[in-house]
């Protein structure tokens, strides 16, 4: 074998060793990143659990449900849950309905939001605390 072939063999061995070390470093980095992700996931899960306990989901659920049943046409229950745009829409439609009651069509404008609020109030009250929190406070589902 010539010296040139030996040099190539040595270079190949060196490259193999470098690649092996790089692969080991990458594997260690991946393990470290996975461990960090695991810890972050546990921390987030604990924060979510604490948030559910501290959110007052039961109080907000009952309050929003009762207000939806009683004053649903005005959208008060939407404001309680933080859905200001939807609350304004319901209140505006109801006010337009009251203003146009002399026309037969006006009765539908405040009757329909009242029915929507009544149905939503019942849905809020019948949902479990966790479902209510996940759907309406975390998931931000504004309608039904």
Rosetta blueprint (number, residue, H / E / L):
1 X L
2 X L
3 X H
4 X H
5 X H
6 X H
7 X H
8 X H
9 X H
10 X H
11 X H
12 X H
13 X H
14 X H
15 X H
16 X H
17 X H
18 X H
19 X H
20 X H
21 X H
22 X H
23 X H
24 X H
25 X H
26 X H
27 X H
28 X H
29 X H
30 X H
31 X H
32 X H
33 X H
34 X H
35 X H
36 X H
37 X H
38 X H
39 X H
40 X H
41 X H
42 X H
43 X H
44 X H
45 X H
46 X H
47 X H
48 X H
49 X H
50 X H
51 X H
52 X H
53 X H
54 X H
55 X L
56 X L
57 X H
58 X H
59 X H
60 X H
61 X H
62 X H
63 X H
64 X H
65 X H
66 X H
67 X H
68 X H
69 X H
70 X H
71 X H
72 X H
73 X H
74 X H
75 X L
76 X H
77 X H
78 X H
79 X H
80 X H
81 X H
82 X L
83 X L
84 X H
85 X H
86 X H
87 X H
88 X H
89 X H
90 X H
91 X H
92 X H
93 X H
94 X H
95 X H
96 X H
97 X H
98 X H
99 X H
100 X L
101 X L
102 X L
103 X L
104 X L
105 X H
106 X H
107 X H
108 X H
109 X H
110 X H
111 X H
112 X H
113 X H
114 X H
115 X H
116 X H
117 X H
118 X H
119 X H
120 X H
121 X H
122 X H
123 X H
124 X H
125 X H
126 X H
127 X L
128 X L
129 X H
130 X H
131 X H
132 X H
133 X H
134 X H
135 X H
136 X H
137 X H
138 X H
139 X L
140 X L
141 X L
142 X L
143 X L
144 X L
